[in-house]
Amino acid sequence: MSLNERVKVTIRCNSCGERFILRGRKEKGKIDTGFKQCICNNVNDFDIEAHDF
């Protein structure tokens, strides 16, 4: 595993059910996609799954 591993991230909002599929980077055990909030203004309640490319 490299330091900046690219991953495919699926984010599902638990408030409205909207689903987002993004690309991100895994650095030091954390995943960064730049995602801030859902279109329903939810900022905390998500299911997040990461998949390697």
mmJSON file of the N, C-alpha and C atoms, coordinates in Angstrom:
{"data_MODEL":{"atom_site":{
"group_PDB":["ATOM","ATOM","ATOM","ATOM","ATOM","ATOM","ATOM","ATOM","ATOM","ATOM","ATOM","ATOM","ATOM","ATOM","ATOM","ATOM","ATOM","ATOM","ATOM","ATOM","ATOM","ATOM","ATOM","ATOM","ATOM","ATOM","ATOM","ATOM","ATOM","ATOM","ATOM","ATOM","ATOM","ATOM","ATOM","ATOM","ATOM","ATOM","ATOM","ATOM","ATOM","ATOM","ATOM","ATOM","ATOM","ATOM","ATOM","ATOM","ATOM","ATOM","ATOM","ATOM","ATOM","ATOM","ATOM","ATOM","ATOM","ATOM","ATOM","ATOM","ATOM","ATOM","ATOM","ATOM","ATOM","ATOM","ATOM","ATOM","ATOM","ATOM","ATOM","ATOM","ATOM","ATOM","ATOM","ATOM","ATOM","ATOM","ATOM","ATOM","ATOM","ATOM","ATOM","ATOM","ATOM","ATOM","ATOM","ATOM","ATOM","ATOM","ATOM","ATOM","ATOM","ATOM","ATOM","ATOM","ATOM","ATOM","ATOM","ATOM","ATOM","ATOM","ATOM","ATOM","ATOM","ATOM","ATOM","ATOM","ATOM","ATOM","ATOM","ATOM","ATOM","ATOM","ATOM","ATOM","ATOM","ATOM","ATOM","ATOM","ATOM","ATOM","ATOM","ATOM","ATOM","ATOM","ATOM","ATOM","ATOM","ATOM","ATOM","ATOM","ATOM","ATOM","ATOM","ATOM","ATOM","ATOM","ATOM","ATOM","ATOM","ATOM","ATOM","ATOM","ATOM","ATOM","ATOM","ATOM","ATOM","ATOM","ATOM","ATOM","ATOM","ATOM","ATOM","ATOM","ATOM","ATOM","ATOM"],
"id":[1,2,3,4,5,6,7,8,9,10,11,12,13,14,15,16,17,18,19,20,21,22,23,24,25,26,27,28,29,30,31,32,33,34,35,36,37,38,39,40,41,42,43,44,45,46,47,48,49,50,51,52,53,54,55,56,57,58,59,60,61,62,63,64,65,66,67,68,69,70,71,72,73,74,75,76,77,78,79,80,81,82,83,84,85,86,87,88,89,90,91,92,93,94,95,96,97,98,99,100,101,102,103,104,105,106,107,108,109,110,111,112,113,114,115,116,117,118,119,120,121,122,123,124,125,126,127,128,129,130,131,132,133,134,135,136,137,138,139,140,141,142,143,144,145,146,147,148,149,150,151,152,153,154,155,156,157,158,159],
"type_symbol":["N","C","C","N","C","C","N","C","C","N","C","C","N","C","C","N","C","C","N","C","C","N","C","C","N","C","C","N","C","C","N","C","C","N","C","C","N","C","C","N","C","C","N","C","C","N","C","C","N","C","C","N","C","C","N","C","C","N","C","C","N","C","C","N","C","C","N","C","C","N","C","C","N","C","C","N","C","C","N","C","C","N","C","C","N","C","C","N","C","C","N","C","C","N","C","C","N","C","C","N","C","C","N","C","C","N","C","C","N","C","C","N","C","C","N","C","C","N","C","C","N","C","C","N","C","C","N","C","C","N","C","C","N","C","C","N","C","C","N","C","C","N","C","C","N","C","C","N","C","C","N","C","C","N","C","C","N","C","C"],
"label_atom_id":["N","CA","C","N","CA","C","N","CA","C","N","CA","C","N","CA","C","N","CA","C","N","CA","C","N","CA","C","N","CA","C","N","CA","C","N","CA","C","N","CA","C","N","CA","C","N","CA","C","N","CA","C","N","CA","C","N","CA","C","N","CA","C","N","CA","C","N","CA","C","N","CA","C","N","CA","C","N","CA","C","N","CA","C","N","CA","C","N","CA","C","N","CA","C","N","CA","C","N","CA","C","N","CA","C","N","CA","C","N","CA","C","N","CA","C","N","CA","C","N","CA","C","N","CA","C","N","CA","C","N","CA","C","N","CA","C","N","CA","C","N","CA","C","N","CA","C","N","CA","C","N","CA","C","N","CA","C","N","CA","C","N","CA","C","N","CA","C","N","CA","C","N","CA","C","N","CA","C","N","CA","C","N","CA","C"],
"label_alt_id":[null,null,null,null,null,null,null,null,null,null,null,null,null,null,null,null,null,null,null,null,null,null,null,null,null,null,null,null,null,null,null,null,null,null,null,null,null,null,null,null,null,null,null,null,null,null,null,null,null,null,null,null,null,null,null,null,null,null,null,null,null,null,null,null,null,null,null,null,null,null,null,null,null,null,null,null,null,null,null,null,null,null,null,null,null,null,null,null,null,null,null,null,null,null,null,null,null,null,null,null,null,null,null,null,null,null,null,null,null,null,null,null,null,null,null,null,null,null,null,null,null,null,null,null,null,null,null,null,null,null,null,null,null,null,null,null,null,null,null,null,null,null,null,null,null,null,null,null,null,null,null,null,null,null,null,null,null,null,null],
"label_comp_id":["MET","MET","MET","SER","SER","SER","LEU","LEU","LEU","ASN","ASN","ASN","GLU","GLU","GLU","ARG","ARG","ARG","VAL","VAL","VAL","LYS","LYS","LYS","VAL","VAL","VAL","THR","THR","THR","ILE","ILE","ILE","ARG","ARG","ARG","CYS","CYS","CYS","ASN","ASN","ASN","SER","SER","SER","CYS","CYS","CYS","GLY","GLY","GLY","GLU","GLU","GLU","ARG","ARG","ARG","PHE","PHE","PHE","ILE","ILE","ILE","LEU","LEU","LEU","ARG","ARG","ARG","GLY","GLY","GLY","ARG","ARG","ARG","LYS","LYS","LYS","GLU","GLU","GLU","LYS","LYS","LYS","GLY","GLY","GLY","LYS","LYS","LYS","ILE","ILE","ILE","ASP","ASP","ASP","THR","THR","THR","GLY","GLY","GLY","PHE","PHE","PHE","LYS","LYS","LYS","GLN","GLN","GLN","CYS","CYS","CYS","ILE","ILE","ILE","CYS","CYS","CYS","ASN","ASN","ASN","ASN","ASN","ASN","VAL","VAL","VAL","ASN","ASN","ASN","ASP","ASP","ASP","PHE","PHE","PHE","ASP","ASP","ASP","ILE","ILE","ILE","GLU","GLU","GLU","ALA","ALA","ALA","HIS","HIS","HIS","ASP","ASP","ASP","PHE","PHE","PHE"],
"label_asym_id":["A","A","A","A","A","A","A","A","A","A","A","A","A","A","A","A","A","A","A","A","A","A","A","A","A","A","A","A","A","A","A","A","A","A","A","A","A","A","A","A","A","A","A","A","A","A","A","A","A","A","A","A","A","A","A","A","A","A","A","A","A","A","A","A","A","A","A","A","A","A","A","A","A","A","A","A","A","A","A","A","A","A","A","A","A","A","A","A","A","A","A","A","A","A","A","A","A","A","A","A","A","A","A","A","A","A","A","A","A","A","A","A","A","A","A","A","A","A","A","A","A","A","A","A","A","A","A","A","A","A","A","A","A","A","A","A","A","A","A","A","A","A","A","A","A","A","A","A","A","A","A","A","A","A","A","A","A","A","A"],
"label_entity_id":["1","1","1","1","1","1","1","1","1","1","1","1","1","1","1","1","1","1","1","1","1","1","1","1","1","1","1","1","1","1","1","1","1","1","1","1","1","1","1","1","1","1","1","1","1","1","1","1","1","1","1","1","1","1","1","1","1","1","1","1","1","1","1","1","1","1","1","1","1","1","1","1","1","1","1","1","1","1","1","1","1","1","1","1","1","1","1","1","1","1","1","1","1","1","1","1","1","1","1","1","1","1","1","1","1","1","1","1","1","1","1","1","1","1","1","1","1","1","1","1","1","1","1","1","1","1","1","1","1","1","1","1","1","1","1","1","1","1","1","1","1","1","1","1","1","1","1","1","1","1","1","1","1","1","1","1","1","1","1"],
"label_seq_id":[1,1,1,2,2,2,3,3,3,4,4,4,5,5,5,6,6,6,7,7,7,8,8,8,9,9,9,10,10,10,11,11,11,12,12,12,13,13,13,14,14,14,15,15,15,16,16,16,17,17,17,18,18,18,19,19,19,20,20,20,21,21,21,22,22,22,23,23,23,24,24,24,25,25,25,26,26,26,27,27,27,28,28,28,29,29,29,30,30,30,31,31,31,32,32,32,33,33,33,34,34,34,35,35,35,36,36,36,37,37,37,38,38,38,39,39,39,40,40,40,41,41,41,42,42,42,43,43,43,44,44,44,45,45,45,46,46,46,47,47,47,48,48,48,49,49,49,50,50,50,51,51,51,52,52,52,53,53,53],
"pdbx_PDB_ins_code":[null,null,null,null,null,null,null,null,null,null,null,null,null,null,null,null,null,null,null,null,null,null,null,null,null,null,null,null,null,null,null,null,null,null,null,null,null,null,null,null,null,null,null,null,null,null,null,null,null,null,null,null,null,null,null,null,null,null,null,null,null,null,null,null,null,null,null,null,null,null,null,null,null,null,null,null,null,null,null,null,null,null,null,null,null,null,null,null,null,null,null,null,null,null,null,null,null,null,null,null,null,null,null,null,null,null,null,null,null,null,null,null,null,null,null,null,null,null,null,null,null,null,null,null,null,null,null,null,null,null,null,null,null,null,null,null,null,null,null,null,null,null,null,null,null,null,null,null,null,null,null,null,null,null,null,null,null,null,null],
"Cartn_x":[0.835,0.0,0.877,0.621,1.379,0.794,1.488,1.012,-0.241,-0.357,-1.526,-2.291,-2.917,-3.654,-5.002,-5.343,-6.63,-7.69,-8.857,-9.951,-11.252,-12.179,-13.533,-14.372,-15.124,-15.888,-17.37,-18.186,-19.632,-20.159,-20.85,-21.415,-22.926,-23.629,-25.1,-25.619,-26.5,-27.096,-28.187,-28.115,-29.13,-30.389,-30.345,-31.526,-32.459,-31.893,-32.756,-32.535,-31.463,-31.207,-30.388,-29.999,-29.182,-27.843,-27.326,-26.065,-25.08,-23.839,-22.778,-21.634,-21.066,-19.9,-18.774,-17.712,-16.61,-15.276,-14.255,-12.883,-12.213,-11.373,-10.68,-9.296,-8.606,-7.261,-7.25,-6.585,-6.425,-5.033,-4.977,-3.707,-3.709,-2.755,-2.586,-3.869,-4.574,-5.78,-7.041,-6.953,-8.123,-8.404,-9.666,-10.073,-10.522,-9.961,-10.321,-10.923,-12.188,-12.861,-13.239,-13.233,-13.684,-15.179,-15.864,-17.314,-17.619,-18.554,-18.885,-20.28,-21.314,-22.68,-23.559,-24.669,-25.648,-26.508,-27.263,-28.154,-29.305,-29.553,-30.602,-30.024,-28.793,-28.082,-27.615,-27.655,-27.119,-25.588,-24.941,-23.477,-22.874,-23.696,-23.153,-23.58,-24.755,-25.338,-25.18,-24.023,-23.722,-23.217,-23.444,-22.775,-21.704,-20.452,-19.332,-18.624,-18.433,-17.707,-16.587,-15.4,-14.263,-13.877,-13.571,-13.174,-11.903,-10.926,-9.702,-9.989,-9.232,-9.352,-8.718],
"Cartn_y":[-1.184,0.0,1.243,2.151,3.388,4.419,5.516,6.535,7.241,7.436,8.104,7.141,6.162,5.156,5.713,5.544,6.003,4.955,5.408,4.506,5.051,4.135,4.494,4.497,5.567,5.726,5.86,5.059,5.166,5.748,6.888,7.563,7.543,7.05,7.001,7.805,8.748,9.584,8.787,8.724,8.014,8.851,10.147,10.997,10.918,11.068,11.106,9.929,9.151,8.0,8.291,9.532,9.895,9.168,8.774,8.032,8.783,8.867,9.541,8.555,8.506,7.667,8.609,8.592,9.528,8.803,9.497,9.015,9.792,9.112,9.773,9.209,9.732,9.269,8.809,7.687,7.15,7.526,8.331,8.778,8.54,7.774,7.512,6.993,6.112,5.506,6.328,7.552,8.4,8.515,8.674,8.81,10.246,10.891,12.267,12.318,12.756,12.913,14.366,15.192,16.569,16.712,15.604,15.619,16.324,17.278,18.052,17.758,17.789,17.564,17.091,16.487,15.995,17.161,16.932,17.963,18.279,17.391,17.642,18.365,18.855,19.587,18.71,17.394,16.478,16.543,16.67,16.711,15.601,14.777,13.795,12.35,12.092,10.75,10.047,9.382,8.72,7.309,6.447,5.152,5.334,5.02,5.231,3.906,3.536,2.333,2.719,2.159,2.416,1.128,1.232,0.096,0.474,-0.419,-0.174,-0.219,0.57,0.55,-0.691],
"Cartn_z":[0.0,0.0,0.0,-0.918,-0.974,-0.012,0.144,1.074,0.57,-0.732,-1.315,-2.202,-1.612,-2.363,-2.804,-4.096,-4.611,-4.307,-3.903,-3.574,-4.164,-4.435,-4.851,-3.585,-3.349,-2.118,-2.441,-1.771,-1.893,-0.591,-0.696,0.473,0.329,1.339,1.323,2.51,2.236,3.274,3.976,5.296,6.067,6.283,5.98,6.137,4.937,3.725,2.538,1.587,1.773,0.931,-0.309,-0.528,-1.694,-1.636,-2.816,-2.877,-3.761,-3.307,-4.033,-4.231,-5.44,-5.72,-6.112,-5.324,-5.5,-5.542,-6.01,-5.913,-4.798,-4.045,-2.958,-2.775,-1.795,-1.459,-0.017,0.193,1.537,2.02,3.073,3.632,5.134,5.603,7.037,7.675,6.973,7.512,7.369,6.86,6.659,5.171,4.821,3.427,3.195,2.165,1.841,0.45,0.355,-0.933,-1.195,-0.172,-0.31,-0.076,0.213,0.439,1.753,1.737,2.941,3.469,2.59,3.046,1.898,2.274,1.308,0.809,-0.246,-0.773,0.179,1.163,2.162,3.395,3.299,4.353,5.504,5.361,6.362,6.3,7.463,7.494,8.343,9.017,9.953,9.745,9.246,9.263,7.916,7.691,6.425,6.64,5.628,5.523,4.471,4.82,3.901,3.679,2.396,2.016,1.072,1.289,0.41,-0.294,-1.594,-2.41,-3.161,-3.195,-3.949,-5.438,-6.207,-7.672,-8.21],
"occupancy":[1.0,1.0,1.0,1.0,1.0,1.0,1.0,1.0,1.0,1.0,1.0,1.0,1.0,1.0,1.0,1.0,1.0,1.0,1.0,1.0,1.0,1.0,1.0,1.0,1.0,1.0,1.0,1.0,1.0,1.0,1.0,1.0,1.0,1.0,1.0,1.0,1.0,1.0,1.0,1.0,1.0,1.0,1.0,1.0,1.0,1.0,1.0,1.0,1.0,1.0,1.0,1.0,1.0,1.0,1.0,1.0,1.0,1.0,1.0,1.0,1.0,1.0,1.0,1.0,1.0,1.0,1.0,1.0,1.0,1.0,1.0,1.0,1.0,1.0,1.0,1.0,1.0,1.0,1.0,1.0,1.0,1.0,1.0,1.0,1.0,1.0,1.0,1.0,1.0,1.0,1.0,1.0,1.0,1.0,1.0,1.0,1.0,1.0,1.0,1.0,1.0,1.0,1.0,1.0,1.0,1.0,1.0,1.0,1.0,1.0,1.0,1.0,1.0,1.0,1.0,1.0,1.0,1.0,1.0,1.0,1.0,1.0,1.0,1.0,1.0,1.0,1.0,1.0,1.0,1.0,1.0,1.0,1.0,1.0,1.0,1.0,1.0,1.0,1.0,1.0,1.0,1.0,1.0,1.0,1.0,1.0,1.0,1.0,1.0,1.0,1.0,1.0,1.0,1.0,1.0,1.0,1.0,1.0,1.0],
"B_iso_or_equiv":[0.0,0.0,0.0,0.0,0.0,0.0,0.0,0.0,0.0,0.0,0.0,0.0,0.0,0.0,0.0,0.0,0.0,0.0,0.0,0.0,0.0,0.0,0.0,0.0,0.0,0.0,0.0,0.0,0.0,0.0,0.0,0.0,0.0,0.0,0.0,0.0,0.0,0.0,0.0,0.0,0.0,0.0,0.0,0.0,0.0,0.0,0.0,0.0,0.0,0.0,0.0,0.0,0.0,0.0,0.0,0.0,0.0,0.0,0.0,0.0,0.0,0.0,0.0,0.0,0.0,0.0,0.0,0.0,0.0,0.0,0.0,0.0,0.0,0.0,0.0,0.0,0.0,0.0,0.0,0.0,0.0,0.0,0.0,0.0,0.0,0.0,0.0,0.0,0.0,0.0,0.0,0.0,0.0,0.0,0.0,0.0,0.0,0.0,0.0,0.0,0.0,0.0,0.0,0.0,0.0,0.0,0.0,0.0,0.0,0.0,0.0,0.0,0.0,0.0,0.0,0.0,0.0,0.0,0.0,0.0,0.0,0.0,0.0,0.0,0.0,0.0,0.0,0.0,0.0,0.0,0.0,0.0,0.0,0.0,0.0,0.0,0.0,0.0,0.0,0.0,0.0,0.0,0.0,0.0,0.0,0.0,0.0,0.0,0.0,0.0,0.0,0.0,0.0,0.0,0.0,0.0,0.0,0.0,0.0],
"pdbx_formal_charge":[null,null,null,null,null,null,null,null,null,null,null,null,null,null,null,null,null,null,null,null,null,null,null,null,null,null,null,null,null,null,null,null,null,null,null,null,null,null,null,null,null,null,null,null,null,null,null,null,null,null,null,null,null,null,null,null,null,null,null,null,null,null,null,null,null,null,null,null,null,null,null,null,null,null,null,null,null,null,null,null,null,null,null,null,null,null,null,null,null,null,null,null,null,null,null,null,null,null,null,null,null,null,null,null,null,null,null,null,null,null,null,null,null,null,null,null,null,null,null,null,null,null,null,null,null,null,null,null,null,null,null,null,null,null,null,null,null,null,null,null,null,null,null,null,null,null,null,null,null,null,null,null,null,null,null,null,null,null,null],
"auth_seq_id":[1,1,1,2,2,2,3,3,3,4,4,4,5,5,5,6,6,6,7,7,7,8,8,8,9,9,9,10,10,10,11,11,11,12,12,12,13,13,13,14,14,14,15,15,15,16,16,16,17,17,17,18,18,18,19,19,19,20,20,20,21,21,21,22,22,22,23,23,23,24,24,24,25,25,25,26,26,26,27,27,27,28,28,28,29,29,29,30,30,30,31,31,31,32,32,32,33,33,33,34,34,34,35,35,35,36,36,36,37,37,37,38,38,38,39,39,39,40,40,40,41,41,41,42,42,42,43,43,43,44,44,44,45,45,45,46,46,46,47,47,47,48,48,48,49,49,49,50,50,50,51,51,51,52,52,52,53,53,53],
"auth_comp_id":["MET","MET","MET","SER","SER","SER","LEU","LEU","LEU","ASN","ASN","ASN","GLU","GLU","GLU","ARG","ARG","ARG","VAL","VAL","VAL","LYS","LYS","LYS","VAL","VAL","VAL","THR","THR","THR","ILE","ILE","ILE","ARG","ARG","ARG","CYS","CYS","CYS","ASN","ASN","ASN","SER","SER","SER","CYS","CYS","CYS","GLY","GLY","GLY","GLU","GLU","GLU","ARG","ARG","ARG","PHE","PHE","PHE","ILE","ILE","ILE","LEU","LEU","LEU","ARG","ARG","ARG","GLY","GLY","GLY","ARG","ARG","ARG","LYS","LYS","LYS","GLU","GLU","GLU","LYS","LYS","LYS","GLY","GLY","GLY","LYS","LYS","LYS","ILE","ILE","ILE","ASP","ASP","ASP","THR","THR","THR","GLY","GLY","GLY","PHE","PHE","PHE","LYS","LYS","LYS","GLN","GLN","GLN","CYS","CYS","CYS","ILE","ILE","ILE","CYS","CYS","CYS","ASN","ASN","ASN","ASN","ASN","ASN","VAL","VAL","VAL","ASN","ASN","ASN","ASP","ASP","ASP","PHE","PHE","PHE","ASP","ASP","ASP","ILE","ILE","ILE","GLU","GLU","GLU","ALA","ALA","ALA","HIS","HIS","HIS","ASP","ASP","ASP","PHE","PHE","PHE"],
"auth_asym_id":["A","A","A","A","A","A","A","A","A","A","A","A","A","A","A","A","A","A","A","A","A","A","A","A","A","A","A","A","A","A","A","A","A","A","A","A","A","A","A","A","A","A","A","A","A","A","A","A","A","A","A","A","A","A","A","A","A","A","A","A","A","A","A","A","A","A","A","A","A","A","A","A","A","A","A","A","A","A","A","A","A","A","A","A","A","A","A","A","A","A","A","A","A","A","A","A","A","A","A","A","A","A","A","A","A","A","A","A","A","A","A","A","A","A","A","A","A","A","A","A","A","A","A","A","A","A","A","A","A","A","A","A","A","A","A","A","A","A","A","A","A","A","A","A","A","A","A","A","A","A","A","A","A","A","A","A","A","A","A"],
"auth_atom_id":["N","CA","C","N","CA","C","N","CA","C","N","CA","C","N","CA","C","N","CA","C","N","CA","C","N","CA","C","N","CA","C","N","CA","C","N","CA","C","N","CA","C","N","CA","C","N","CA","C","N","CA","C","N","CA","C","N","CA","C","N","CA","C","N","CA","C","N","CA","C","N","CA","C","N","CA","C","N","CA","C","N","CA","C","N","CA","C","N","CA","C","N","CA","C","N","CA","C","N","CA","C","N","CA","C","N","CA","C","N","CA","C","N","CA","C","N","CA","C","N","CA","C","N","CA","C","N","CA","C","N","CA","C","N","CA","C","N","CA","C","N","CA","C","N","CA","C","N","CA","C","N","CA","C","N","CA","C","N","CA","C","N","CA","C","N","CA","C","N","CA","C","N","CA","C","N","CA","C","N","CA","C","N","CA","C"],
"pdbx_PDB_model_num":[1,1,1,1,1,1,1,1,1,1,1,1,1,1,1,1,1,1,1,1,1,1,1,1,1,1,1,1,1,1,1,1,1,1,1,1,1,1,1,1,1,1,1,1,1,1,1,1,1,1,1,1,1,1,1,1,1,1,1,1,1,1,1,1,1,1,1,1,1,1,1,1,1,1,1,1,1,1,1,1,1,1,1,1,1,1,1,1,1,1,1,1,1,1,1,1,1,1,1,1,1,1,1,1,1,1,1,1,1,1,1,1,1,1,1,1,1,1,1,1,1,1,1,1,1,1,1,1,1,1,1,1,1,1,1,1,1,1,1,1,1,1,1,1,1,1,1,1,1,1,1,1,1,1,1,1,1,1,1]
}}}
